[in-house]
C-alpha cells in the first residue's frame, strides 16, 4: 500500500498533518508546553522509546516547532557536561498552543477519565483556569460547522476554486467579493 505524501498537498491542514499527525508529535509538544526541555524529561514524562523520541524531536526541529540549543554556561550546563542540549519552543511551536488548548478542551470533554482530566492548566498570575476559546459568530453566539461557508483562498487550485464556489452557491468563476 502506497502512503499518501501529505507534504505535497496544496491544503495546509494536510501539510501540517505530515508534521503533527504522527501520534507522538503532539504529545512531545504537550510536554514542551508543560515545561519539558531536556531529552530525559520528555522520555520520562512520555514513556516513549528513545529512538522514537529522538526521531520526533528531530522532526519537530526540522519543521521549526522546536529548536535544539546547547545548554548554557552555569550550574546546569556545567553539571550536564559538553555536548548537552535542550529543546525550546520556537515562535512556530508557540503558535500551536491555541490549537493544543482546543484539542485538550475537546479531549477533556469527550475522552477524559470519569474522575476528570489528568491535568488542568491555570494562569500563573491569576490562578484562573485556562480554556480554549469557543468559535463565535459575529453576534457572539457559538459558531458551528453549519454556520460556515467555505470560499477559495488565494492559494486555491482551479479545481478547489470551482468546488468551493459551487458549494457556496456562487456560479462557476463568479466571486462575491470575499
Helices and strands as residue ranges (DSSP letters): G 6-8, H 12-20, H 25-33, H 39-46, H 50-62, E 66-70, H 75-80, E 85-89, H 91-95, H 97-110, G 145-147, H 158-167
